[in-house]
Amino acid sequence: MTATEMTIDSIRVSWMNNQRILILKAKERLNYLPVWIGPWEADAISVMLQSVQLQRPLTHDFLCAVIEKLGATAKYVIIDQLQDDTFHAKVILVTDKGEMDMDCRPSDAVAVAVRTEAPIFVDNEVLDKAAIDLEMDE
């Protein structure tokens, strides 16, 4: 599997239905991947990007604390499949027993990535199917 490293470009709100869209941008190309996410996940990502301090941990903060307490680290996250218009992702953890991958929603994977500073990747086949290529679209 080959993949492209991505960064978070923005989180936007659709003016048509108020749904949140996570926009990922390829680091080395002008590919953008829009991923529809829920409002709670959008907030969980946004608070970290904006360095907002909360009084109590959110669910993703709790998850990252559990990962750390168990002695694991998040190596990277990857959006690795697109099936029936639904993205699938994994968080790749490094433990004392080796690497393990945890299946999750892309929004949850990105929320973990922003908390652990893990890189975000998208499988190139997923990009080929769903990315917006600004070089070609111009």
NORNORLIN-V841582 format. One line per field, one symbol per residue. ss: DSSP state (2 for helix, 1 for strand, 0 for the rest). phi: phi as a letter, one per 30 degrees, with the letter a starting at -180 (. if undefined). burial: I if it has 24 or more other ideal C-beta (glycine too) atoms within 12 Angstrom, else O. Layout:
# NORNORLIN-V841582
ss=???
phi=???
burial=???
This chain:
# NORNORLIN-V841582
ss=001111111111100000011111110000111111102222222222200000000022222222222000111111111110011111111110011111110222222222220011111222222201122220
phi=.cbcdbbddabccdddbidcbdccbddcbccbcdbdbddddddddddddchdccdbddedddedddedddicbddabbdcbbbhibdbbbccccbdcjdbccdadeddddddeddciddcbbeddddddbdccddddd
burial=OOIIIIIIIOIOOOOOOOOIIIIIIIOOOOIIIIIIIOOOIIIIIIIIOOOOOOOOOIOIIOIIOOIOOOOIOIIIIIIIIOOOOOIIIIIIIOOOOOOOOIOIIIIIIIIIIIIIOIIIIIIIOIIOOIIIOOOOOO
